[in-house]
C-alpha cells in the first residue's frame, strides 16, 4: 500500500484530501516544530496511522519512522535535475514493479491511476531505473516477470488491435493501477535505501544497550556433515553482515516445528566448533537469555528460521527478548519487527510464523 504525504497530512487532521487542506495543515505541522528543529509526518508500521514526529528522530532512525512518498516532480523544479536512482538487484526490481503496477488497490489510493498497459511500457519504465534488464527483449522480460511472480499478472488481460501505416497488429493489455510518474523516483530511492536504513536502526539499538542476537537452524536432511557445516556457516555470515548481530546461536539439526526448549538435547551430533562465529546451540541461547541483564533483539532469517510451531512460540517468550526481527531480505527485500508488548497484547500475531508452504534458502545472500 502506498499513501502519499498529501493523503497522510489530511488523514492526520481528519480532513478531506484537497490541495487547500494539504497546504493549510502542512503549515500547521511546520509550526509544531518551530521550537524543536522541525517536525514531519511519518508512520511506524501501518501507513494508515500517521504520526507527527520531530525531524531529529526521523533522520536518526528512518527505518522506524517511515516517511511518506512525495511528488518528486515538484522538488525537481526547485533543485537541479538529478540522475534517476538506480536499482541494482533483481529483488529491488521486483519490489519496484510490484509497487508501481497493482492488479487492484485498497481504499482510494490517490497515487495511482487505472489504465491499460502492455509489457513494453512496463519494460521501458523499469529500464529507466536499472541496467539489469538492458540485454533482455520485451518477451524475455515478460517471462522473467512471470517466473518472479509479479503481481500484475493477476490482473485481467485483453487484446487490442493497433493500426499502423503498414499493418494491423494485436497488442496484449492488462488493466492495472499504475503509480503516477511523479512518485517513481521517490519510490526507487526508498527501495535502494531500505537496507542501509535497516542497518542504521540496528546500530541505534546497540547504542541504546540492546544485545543483537542471531539464531539459525538447519532442518534434518540427507546432506553430509560438511555440507551442513557450510550452509550453517553461510546463515551465520548473513546474520552478521546483513543484520549486524553481536552473537549467533544455531540448532544444527532440528525440524521447524520442534519445541525450542527440546532442541539440541539429543539427536544428531554436530561439532559447533567447525562452524565459524557460533556462540552455542539452542540450549546455550536459552541459558544466555536466562542470565543476561541486557535487552535482547533476536534476529532470524525467515519465519521458519525460528519455528513454525505457533503454540510453542506463545509459550517461549523470554522477558529479555524485547524485539524479534525477521530478516527476509534475500527473498522479499524486507524485514519485519515484532515487539514483545505486541505479542503479549495479542498472541495471535505469532500466527504469521505458521507459514512454511515453500522452502526459502536461508543461507542465500542478497
Beta strands, then each sheet from edge to edge (+ up, - down):
strand 1: 39-43
strand 2: 51-54
strand 3: 66-67
strand 4: 101-102
strand 5: 112-117
strand 6: 157-163
strand 7: 168-179
strand 8: 211-217
strand 9: 247-251
strand 10: 296-301
strand 11: 321-327
strand 12: 335-339
sheet 1: 2+ 1- 3+
sheet 2: 4+ 7- 5+
sheet 3: 4+ 7- 6+
sheet 4: 9+ 8+ 10+ 11+ 12-
end
